[in-house]
Amino acid sequence: MYTPDHFRETDPAEIAALVDRHPFAILVAQTSEGLVANHLPLLKEGEALVGHIALANDLHRAVAEGGEVLVIFRGEDSYVSPNWYPTKAETHKAVPTWNYQVVHMHGRISFDHGRKAKLAAVGKLTKRHEAALNGAGGWRVADAPAEYLETMLGSIVAFRIDVDRVLAKSKLSQNRSDADFDAVAGQMSKTGKARLAARMAELRKGR
């Protein structure tokens, strides 16, 4: 990923928050058939990512144990109009661009067909998202009939990605003047891009 120094996101807390807020990731792997991308919810556990795929998904057959993969977490994004820049009226030296946040995690993937690993992956993902959506009344794996649960577990494969490299980018008008930066931040708030606006507010303190 092209990441100029002024757009590089280095705050561990911000990176962790991006992954937590946007868990539906893109998993990219190189196979004998070429590049393959899968869209999956993932859970960060320490320095690893945990998830599962359908047994019918060829990913666990096409990628060798310990194969290298890339996982992409996409945060909020927004088109940026040149009309938003106060300096445009003075110089007209402005073109459209796009502001966004993204995290790339590189690592090695391993698959697990064991019942324990599959149940753990489903249980942890379910607990995290049901708690956020439904609180104490959230659905639990134990709510499913035992026979049905076993059938469902038999149709998936658990996996773990041991992350060895993280590259994050927050492209948020850091290369513009204070006046332009503040104007774009204001537009982020007006257009409902709350996360981008909040991060820009944090970055403004250090300008």
LUMTORDREN-914500 format. One record per residue (C-alpha): x, y, z; residue number from 0; residue in one letter. Coordinates in steps of 0.2 Angstrom, whole numbers. Layout:
REM residues N
<atom <X; Y; Z>; NUM; "A"> ...
***
This chain:
REM residues 207
<atom <0; 0; 0>; 0; "M"> <atom <7; 17; -5>; 1; "Y"> <atom <9; 26; 12>; 2; "T"> <atom <18; 43; 12>; 3; "P"> <atom <24; 47; 30>; 4; "D"> <atom <11; 61; 33>; 5; "H"> <atom <-3; 48; 30>; 6; "F"> <atom <5; 34; 40>; 7; "R"> <atom <-6; 29; 55>; 8; "E"> <atom <5; 24; 69>; 9; "T"> <atom <-6; 26; 84>; 10; "D"> <atom <-9; 8; 91>; 11; "P"> <atom <-25; 13; 99>; 12; "A"> <atom <-32; 21; 83>; 13; "E"> <atom <-27; 5; 73>; 14; "I"> <atom <-35; -6; 86>; 15; "A"> <atom <-51; 4; 86>; 16; "A"> <atom <-52; 4; 67>; 17; "L"> <atom <-51; -15; 67>; 18; "V"> <atom <-64; -17; 81>; 19; "D"> <atom <-76; -5; 72>; 20; "R"> <atom <-74; -13; 55>; 21; "H"> <atom <-72; -31; 58>; 22; "P"> <atom <-79; -37; 41>; 23; "F"> <atom <-63; -38; 32>; 24; "A"> <atom <-56; -43; 15>; 25; "I"> <atom <-44; -58; 16>; 26; "L"> <atom <-33; -59; 1>; 27; "V"> <atom <-22; -75; -4>; 28; "A"> <atom <-11; -80; -18>; 29; "Q"> <atom <-16; -97; -25>; 30; "T"> <atom <-12; -108; -40>; 31; "S"> <atom <-27; -100; -49>; 32; "E"> <atom <-21; -82; -45>; 33; "G"> <atom <-26; -70; -31>; 34; "L"> <atom <-42; -75; -21>; 35; "V"> <atom <-52; -63; -10>; 36; "A"> <atom <-64; -67; 3>; 37; "N"> <atom <-75; -56; 13>; 38; "H"> <atom <-76; -62; 31>; 39; "L"> <atom <-79; -56; 49>; 40; "P"> <atom <-64; -57; 59>; 41; "L"> <atom <-59; -56; 77>; 42; "L"> <atom <-43; -49; 84>; 43; "K"> <atom <-35; -60; 98>; 44; "E"> <atom <-18; -53; 103>; 45; "G"> <atom <-7; -54; 88>; 46; "E"> <atom <-19; -65; 79>; 47; "A"> <atom <-35; -65; 69>; 48; "L"> <atom <-48; -78; 71>; 49; "V"> <atom <-62; -83; 59>; 50; "G"> <atom <-71; -97; 49>; 51; "H"> <atom <-76; -101; 32>; 52; "I"> <atom <-88; -113; 23>; 53; "A"> <atom <-81; -130; 21>; 54; "L"> <atom <-86; -128; 3>; 55; "A"> <atom <-74; -113; 1>; 56; "N"> <atom <-59; -119; -8>; 57; "D"> <atom <-48; -107; 2>; 58; "L"> <atom <-42; -120; 14>; 59; "H"> <atom <-38; -132; 0>; 60; "R"> <atom <-29; -118; -11>; 61; "A"> <atom <-18; -111; 3>; 62; "V"> <atom <-5; -121; 11>; 63; "A"> <atom <-4; -121; 30>; 64; "E"> <atom <7; -106; 35>; 65; "G"> <atom <3; -98; 18>; 66; "G"> <atom <5; -79; 18>; 67; "E"> <atom <-11; -69; 17>; 68; "V"> <atom <-16; -51; 17>; 69; "L"> <atom <-31; -44; 28>; 70; "V"> <atom <-39; -27; 24>; 71; "I"> <atom <-50; -18; 36>; 72; "F"> <atom <-58; -3; 28>; 73; "R"> <atom <-64; 11; 39>; 74; "G"> <atom <-74; 26; 34>; 75; "E"> <atom <-71; 36; 18>; 76; "D"> <atom <-76; 51; 9>; 77; "S"> <atom <-75; 61; -7>; 78; "Y"> <atom <-66; 78; -5>; 79; "V"> <atom <-72; 92; -16>; 80; "S"> <atom <-59; 106; -21>; 81; "P"> <atom <-74; 118; -17>; 82; "N"> <atom <-71; 114; 1>; 83; "W"> <atom <-54; 122; 2>; 84; "Y"> <atom <-54; 141; 6>; 85; "P"> <atom <-37; 142; -3>; 86; "T"> <atom <-45; 137; -19>; 87; "K"> <atom <-53; 154; -21>; 88; "A"> <atom <-36; 162; -20>; 89; "E"> <atom <-25; 150; -31>; 90; "T"> <atom <-37; 138; -39>; 91; "H"> <atom <-23; 125; -36>; 92; "K"> <atom <-34; 111; -30>; 93; "A"> <atom <-41; 95; -37>; 94; "V"> <atom <-53; 82; -30>; 95; "P"> <atom <-47; 68; -19>; 96; "T"> <atom <-53; 55; -6>; 97; "W"> <atom <-50; 54; 12>; 98; "N"> <atom <-51; 37; 21>; 99; "Y"> <atom <-44; 25; 34>; 100; "Q"> <atom <-38; 8; 31>; 101; "V"> <atom <-27; -6; 40>; 102; "V"> <atom <-17; -19; 31>; 103; "H"> <atom <-12; -35; 41>; 104; "M"> <atom <0; -47; 34>; 105; "H"> <atom <2; -64; 42>; 106; "G"> <atom <2; -83; 40>; 107; "R"> <atom <-14; -93; 40>; 108; "I"> <atom <-18; -110; 48>; 109; "S"> <atom <-34; -120; 46>; 110; "F"> <atom <-42; -131; 59>; 111; "D"> <atom <-55; -144; 56>; 112; "H"> <atom <-57; -149; 74>; 113; "G"> <atom <-74; -146; 83>; 114; "R"> <atom <-66; -137; 97>; 115; "K"> <atom <-58; -124; 86>; 116; "A"> <atom <-74; -121; 76>; 117; "K"> <atom <-85; -120; 91>; 118; "L"> <atom <-73; -107; 98>; 119; "A"> <atom <-72; -97; 82>; 120; "A"> <atom <-91; -96; 81>; 121; "V"> <atom <-94; -93; 99>; 122; "G"> <atom <-81; -79; 100>; 123; "K"> <atom <-88; -70; 85>; 124; "L"> <atom <-106; -72; 90>; 125; "T"> <atom <-103; -66; 108>; 126; "K"> <atom <-94; -50; 102>; 127; "R"> <atom <-107; -45; 89>; 128; "H"> <atom <-123; -51; 99>; 129; "E"> <atom <-117; -41; 114>; 130; "A"> <atom <-115; -25; 103>; 131; "A"> <atom <-132; -27; 95>; 132; "L"> <atom <-143; -35; 108>; 133; "N"> <atom <-134; -34; 125>; 134; "G"> <atom <-138; -47; 138>; 135; "A"> <atom <-152; -53; 127>; 136; "G"> <atom <-141; -58; 113>; 137; "G"> <atom <-142; -75; 104>; 138; "W"> <atom <-130; -88; 111>; 139; "R"> <atom <-123; -103; 102>; 140; "V"> <atom <-131; -114; 116>; 141; "A"> <atom <-148; -108; 110>; 142; "D"> <atom <-147; -118; 94>; 143; "A"> <atom <-153; -136; 95>; 144; "P"> <atom <-138; -148; 98>; 145; "A"> <atom <-140; -158; 82>; 146; "E"> <atom <-143; -143; 71>; 147; "Y"> <atom <-127; -135; 79>; 148; "L"> <atom <-117; -150; 75>; 149; "E"> <atom <-123; -150; 57>; 150; "T"> <atom <-118; -132; 55>; 151; "M"> <atom <-101; -135; 63>; 152; "L"> <atom <-98; -149; 51>; 153; "G"> <atom <-100; -136; 37>; 154; "S"> <atom <-86; -124; 42>; 155; "I"> <atom <-67; -123; 44>; 156; "V"> <atom <-59; -113; 58>; 157; "A"> <atom <-44; -103; 54>; 158; "F"> <atom <-31; -92; 63>; 159; "R"> <atom <-19; -79; 55>; 160; "I"> <atom <-4; -75; 65>; 161; "D"> <atom <0; -57; 61>; 162; "V"> <atom <18; -52; 58>; 163; "D"> <atom <16; -35; 49>; 164; "R"> <atom <4; -21; 51>; 165; "V"> <atom <2; -5; 40>; 166; "L"> <atom <-11; 8; 43>; 167; "A"> <atom <-16; 23; 34>; 168; "K"> <atom <-26; 38; 38>; 169; "S"> <atom <-27; 50; 23>; 170; "K"> <atom <-36; 65; 31>; 171; "L"> <atom <-30; 81; 22>; 172; "S"> <atom <-14; 81; 33>; 173; "Q"> <atom <-5; 88; 17>; 174; "N"> <atom <-16; 104; 16>; 175; "R"> <atom <-15; 120; 25>; 176; "S"> <atom <-23; 123; 42>; 177; "D"> <atom <-37; 132; 34>; 178; "A"> <atom <-41; 119; 21>; 179; "D"> <atom <-39; 105; 34>; 180; "F"> <atom <-51; 113; 46>; 181; "D"> <atom <-64; 116; 32>; 182; "A"> <atom <-63; 98; 26>; 183; "V"> <atom <-65; 92; 44>; 184; "A"> <atom <-80; 103; 45>; 185; "G"> <atom <-87; 95; 30>; 186; "Q"> <atom <-84; 78; 37>; 187; "M"> <atom <-95; 83; 52>; 188; "S"> <atom <-109; 90; 40>; 189; "K"> <atom <-110; 75; 29>; 190; "T"> <atom <-111; 62; 43>; 191; "G"> <atom <-93; 56; 42>; 192; "K"> <atom <-91; 56; 61>; 193; "A"> <atom <-76; 44; 62>; 194; "R"> <atom <-66; 54; 50>; 195; "L"> <atom <-71; 70; 58>; 196; "A"> <atom <-66; 64; 75>; 197; "A"> <atom <-49; 58; 70>; 198; "R"> <atom <-46; 74; 61>; 199; "M"> <atom <-50; 83; 77>; 200; "A"> <atom <-37; 73; 86>; 201; "E"> <atom <-24; 76; 72>; 202; "L"> <atom <-28; 95; 73>; 203; "R"> <atom <-21; 95; 91>; 204; "K"> <atom <-4; 90; 84>; 205; "G"> <atom <-3; 102; 69>; 206; "R"> 
***
